[in-house]
């Protein structure tokens, strides 16, 4: 029992990672003085890869198939992870493939402070990934990653969140993998026994393509206040927003969260705007709406002393990651400003609107591409 408690203390998140301070890190600082040139983390990592205060890490403990082309990844985070995130937020995940770290952001699908029976009571997180034809990392995570794999993590963030307590009347509109952040919201409501008047419409090509289908049916059966509607586009075509009045007569009275393909979200935003209800709509996008491309060129990462030649459609963030530069990022959508880096020389172009950035400007690397040769201060 004593060993188990010590192990749980060692593997549990610290008060913060190294730069956040705290008594635990004061102790690490003292130990560092007598272990130089190696830091305490260098020794701890040999015992357990999750014992690090330098960066957030996690271990994949289960890969669970959801559909033929999607899977849930259950991850045990190590020191420094904040489990008090809000349902609907996303987390950055880095995975080593063929000697190179690849980073992406995925919505958390679990409620905060989640534990799973049979896993010793330790707190876990989960994400769900749908393999995309053009997505190298998503395909690897769904079909190639194994249990026990160590990943790097970034702190949860994002503004597409469910408040606590939730609104009295809620409408969720999702399609495809857009269900993932909403699943965290539904699970949080279920766990807290606060399932208010909730209506959910999910679109998928076939019934076999529905992620979390069995769980949604179970929630529908257990909660009289939760109504789950499934719209199969393979049989019925795209759901028409004009049918909202018939399907959900009180939709104008509901706070709405929508996540799915860009075209669907554009239509929803337009429909809510026409109804004068934009303040009741919350939208999460997984892809950038691009209206421009750059000219391409050689991108140099000054401090990392690395360069790569890219086309005008490749973002500066993707360019850096392709040559192993640890680039800052968050939403990868041009919203959160986490990825901002100074342009040391040359020009870059905003992929959303074509605006040009020049030497000395701050650029959002996730939505900017090279407009000729350029250098970033990173």
C-alpha positions in Angstrom: 0.0 0.0 0.0 2.8 2.4 0.9 4.6 1.6 -2.4 1.4 2.2 -4.3 0.8 5.6 -2.6 4.4 6.6 -3.4 4.1 5.5 -7.0 0.8 7.5 -7.3 2.5 10.6 -5.9 5.5 10.2 -8.2 3.3 9.8 -11.3 0.7 12.4 -10.4 1.1 15.9 -11.9 3.2 18.3 -10.0 1.9 21.7 -8.9 3.2 22.9 -12.2 6.0 22.4 -14.7 9.5 23.7 -14.0 9.0 27.4 -14.7 5.8 27.6 -12.5 7.8 27.2 -9.3 6.5 25.7 -6.1 8.1 23.7 -3.3 8.6 20.6 -5.4 10.6 22.5 -8.0 12.6 24.2 -5.3 13.6 20.7 -4.2 14.4 19.9 -7.8 16.6 23.0 -8.0 18.5 22.0 -5.0 19.1 18.5 -6.3 20.2 20.0 -9.7 23.1 21.7 -8.0 24.6 18.4 -6.9 23.8 16.4 -10.1 25.2 19.0 -12.6 25.8 18.6 -15.5 22.7 16.4 -15.5 19.4 17.7 -14.1 17.1 15.7 -11.9 14.8 15.1 -14.8 17.6 13.3 -16.7 17.7 10.7 -13.9 13.9 10.6 -13.4 13.3 10.0 -17.1 15.4 6.8 -16.9 13.0 5.5 -14.2 9.8 6.7 -15.8 9.4 8.8 -19.0 6.4 10.6 -17.3 8.6 12.0 -14.5 9.5 15.3 -16.1 9.1 18.9 -15.1 10.6 20.2 -18.3 7.7 19.3 -20.6 4.3 17.7 -20.4 4.3 14.0 -21.3 1.8 11.2 -21.4 1.6 7.5 -22.1 -1.0 5.9 -24.4 -2.7 3.2 -22.3 -5.4 2.2 -24.7 -6.3 2.5 -28.4 -10.0 1.8 -28.8 -11.7 1.5 -32.2 -14.7 3.7 -32.6 -15.4 3.2 -36.3 -13.5 1.7 -39.2 -11.5 4.9 -39.6 -11.5 6.4 -36.1 -10.3 5.5 -32.6 -10.2 6.8 -29.1 -6.8 7.2 -27.5 -6.7 7.0 -23.7 -3.7 8.8 -22.3 -2.2 8.9 -18.8 -0.5 12.3 -18.4 2.6 12.8 -16.3 3.8 15.7 -14.1 2.4 19.1 -14.7 -0.9 18.3 -16.5 -3.9 20.4 -15.4 -7.0 18.2 -15.2 -9.2 21.2 -14.4 -9.9 22.0 -18.1 -13.3 22.9 -19.4 -15.4 20.4 -21.5 -14.9 21.2 -25.2 -11.3 22.3 -25.0 -8.5 20.7 -27.0 -5.0 19.5 -26.3 -1.8 19.5 -28.3 -0.2 16.1 -28.8 3.2 15.3 -30.2 4.3 11.8 -31.3 7.6 10.5 -32.5 7.3 8.8 -35.9 10.4 7.7 -37.8 12.7 9.9 -35.7 10.6 13.1 -36.0 8.1 14.7 -33.7 4.7 15.4 -35.3 2.3 17.7 -33.5 -1.5 18.2 -33.9 -4.4 19.4 -31.7 -7.3 17.2 -30.8 -10.4 17.8 -28.8 -10.5 16.2 -25.4 -13.5 13.7 -25.3 -13.5 13.1 -21.6 -14.8 15.2 -18.7 -12.4 17.0 -16.3 -10.7 14.9 -13.6 -11.8 11.7 -15.4 -10.9 8.3 -14.1 -11.7 4.9 -15.6 -12.7 1.8 -13.7 -10.0 -0.8 -13.6 -7.0 1.6 -14.0 -6.0 2.1 -10.4 -7.9 5.3 -9.9 -5.4 7.5 -11.7 -6.7 10.4 -13.7 -6.7 10.0 -17.5 -7.5 12.0 -20.6 -8.9 10.8 -24.0 -9.0 12.1 -27.5 -10.7 10.7 -30.6 -9.0 10.8 -34.0 -10.6 10.2 -37.4 -8.1 9.1 -40.1 -8.1 11.5 -43.0 -6.9 10.5 -46.5 -4.4 13.4 -46.5 -3.6 13.2 -42.8 -0.3 11.3 -42.1 -0.5 11.7 -38.3 -4.2 11.0 -38.0 -3.9 7.8 -40.0 -0.9 6.8 -37.9 -2.8 7.4 -34.6 -5.8 5.4 -35.8 -4.0 2.5 -37.3 -0.4 2.5 -36.3 0.2 3.7 -32.7 0.6 1.2 -30.0 -0.3 1.1 -26.3 2.6 2.2 -24.2 3.8 4.9 -26.6 5.1 8.1 -24.9 3.7 11.3 -26.3 4.3 15.0 -25.6 1.4 17.1 -24.5 0.5 20.8 -24.4 -1.9 22.3 -21.9 -5.6 22.2 -22.7 -7.0 25.4 -24.2 -9.8 26.7 -26.4 -12.9 28.8 -26.0 -15.5 26.3 -27.4 -16.6 25.2 -23.9 -19.6 24.3 -21.9 -20.3 26.5 -18.9 -20.9 25.0 -15.4 -23.8 24.9 -14.7 -25.0 24.4 -18.3 -27.8 26.4 -19.9 -31.3 25.2 -19.3 -31.9 24.6 -23.0 -29.1 23.4 -25.3 -28.8 22.4 -29.0 -25.7 20.5 -30.3 -25.2 20.4 -34.1 -22.4 18.1 -35.2 -21.1 16.1 -38.2 -18.3 13.6 -38.6 -15.5 14.1 -36.1 -17.1 17.4 -35.0 -18.8 15.3 -32.4 -15.6 15.0 -30.4 -15.6 18.2 -28.3 -19.4 17.9 -27.8 -18.8 14.3 -26.5 -16.8 15.8 -23.7 -19.6 18.2 -22.9 -22.2 15.4 -22.9 -20.0 13.2 -20.7 -19.4 16.0 -18.3 -23.2 16.7 -18.0 -23.9 13.0 -17.5 -21.1 12.6 -14.9 -22.3 15.7 -12.9 -26.0 14.6 -13.3 -26.7 18.0 -14.9 -28.3 16.9 -18.2 -30.6 19.8 -18.8 -33.0 20.1 -21.8 -30.5 18.9 -24.5 -31.2 18.2 -28.2 -28.4 16.8 -30.4 -28.4 16.4 -34.1 -25.5 14.5 -35.6 -24.8 13.9 -39.3 -22.9 11.0 -40.6 -22.8 9.2 -44.0 -23.9 5.8 -42.5 -24.8 4.4 -39.1 -21.5 2.6 -39.1 -19.7 6.0 -39.5 -21.2 7.4 -36.2 -18.5 7.9 -33.6 -19.8 7.0 -30.0 -23.0 5.7 -31.5 -23.8 3.2 -28.8 -23.0 5.7 -26.0 -25.3 8.3 -27.5 -28.1 5.8 -27.7 -27.5 4.8 -24.1 -27.6 8.4 -22.9 -30.8 9.0 -25.0 -32.4 6.0 -23.1 -31.2 7.0 -19.7 -31.9 10.7 -19.7 -35.5 11.8 -20.5 -34.2 15.4 -21.0 -31.6 14.3 -23.7 -32.8 13.7 -27.3 -30.4 12.3 -29.8 -31.2 12.6 -33.5 -29.1 10.9 -36.2 -29.2 12.2 -39.7 -27.7 9.8 -42.3 -26.5 11.8 -45.3 -25.9 8.7 -47.4 -29.6 8.1 -47.4 -31.1 11.5 -46.9 -28.5 14.0 -48.2 -27.3 17.0 -46.2 -29.5 18.2 -43.3 -31.3 21.3 -44.4 -31.4 24.1 -41.8 -34.8 25.0 -43.1 -36.0 21.9 -41.4 -34.9 23.1 -38.0 -38.4 24.4 -37.3 -39.9 21.0 -37.8 -37.2 19.0 -36.0 -36.6 21.5 -33.1 -39.4 24.0 -33.0 -37.8 25.8 -30.0 -34.3 26.0 -31.6 -34.3 29.8 -31.3 -34.6 29.5 -27.5 -31.5 27.3 -27.2 -27.8 28.0 -26.7 -26.2 26.2 -29.6 -22.8 24.6 -30.0 -21.9 23.5 -33.6 -18.8 21.6 -34.9 -18.2 19.9 -38.2 -17.1 20.6 -41.8 -16.4 24.2 -42.8 -19.3 24.4 -45.3 -21.8 23.3 -42.6 -20.5 25.8 -40.1 -20.7 28.6 -42.7 -24.3 27.8 -43.3 -25.1 27.6 -39.6 -23.5 31.0 -38.9 -25.4 32.6 -41.7 -28.7 31.0 -40.6 -28.2 32.2 -37.0 -27.1 35.6 -38.1 -30.2 36.0 -40.3 -32.3 35.1 -37.2 -30.5 37.7 -35.1 -29.2 34.9 -32.8 -25.5 35.0 -33.3 -24.9 35.6 -29.6 -26.5 32.2 -28.9 -24.2 30.3 -31.2 -20.8 28.8 -30.4 -18.7 27.3 -33.3 -15.6 25.2 -33.4 -13.7 24.8 -36.7 -11.1 22.1 -37.4 -9.9 23.5 -40.7 -8.7 26.9 -41.9 -10.9 28.7 -44.4 -8.2 29.5 -47.0 -8.6 32.1 -49.7 -5.0 32.7 -50.6 -1.6 30.9 -51.1 1.9 32.2 -50.7 4.6 32.1 -53.4 6.6 29.5 -51.5 10.4 29.6 -51.0 13.1 28.6 -48.5 12.1 29.0 -44.9 15.0 29.3 -42.4 14.5 28.9 -38.7 17.3 31.2 -37.3 17.9 30.0 -33.8 17.3 26.3 -34.7 19.7 26.7 -37.7 17.5 24.7 -40.0 15.9 25.4 -43.4 13.3 23.8 -45.7 11.9 24.6 -49.1 8.1 24.6 -49.2 5.3 25.5 -51.6 2.9 28.4 -51.1 0.2 26.3 -49.5 2.3 24.9 -46.6 2.0 26.9 -43.4 5.2 28.1 -41.7 4.1 26.0 -38.7 4.0 22.8 -40.8 7.3 23.8 -42.4 9.1 24.0 -39.1 7.6 20.8 -37.8 8.7 19.0 -41.0 12.4 19.6 -40.1 12.0 19.0 -36.4 11.8 22.5 -35.1 9.7 22.6 -31.9 7.2 25.3 -33.0 4.8 26.9 -30.6 1.2 26.2 -31.4 -2.3 26.0 -30.0 -5.5 25.9 -32.1 -3.7 25.7 -35.5 -6.6 27.8 -36.8 -5.3 31.4 -36.4 -7.5 32.1 -33.3 -5.4 31.6 -30.1 -2.2 33.6 -31.1 0.0 30.9 -29.4 2.0 30.3 -32.6 3.1 33.9 -33.1 6.8 34.3 -34.2 8.8 37.3 -35.4 9.7 37.4 -39.1 13.4 38.2 -39.1 13.7 38.7 -42.9 11.7 38.2 -46.0 7.9 38.0 -46.5 5.0 35.8 -45.5 1.4 35.7 -46.6 -1.7 35.2 -44.6 -3.5 32.1 -46.0 -6.9 33.4 -45.0 -6.9 36.8 -46.7 -3.7 37.2 -48.7 -2.3 40.0 -46.5 1.5 40.3 -46.6 3.8 40.3 -43.6 7.3 41.9 -43.7 10.6 41.9 -41.8 10.0 42.6 -38.1 6.3 41.7 -38.2 4.8 39.1 -35.9 3.3 36.3 -37.9 0.8 33.6 -36.9 2.7 30.6 -38.3 -0.3 28.3 -38.5 -2.1 30.5 -41.0 0.9 32.0 -42.8 3.0 30.7 -45.7 6.3 31.8 -47.3 6.0 34.6 -49.9 9.6 34.0 -51.2 12.6 33.2 -49.0 12.1 34.1 -45.4 13.7 33.6 -41.9 11.8 33.2 -38.6 13.3 34.1 -35.2 13.0 30.7 -33.7 
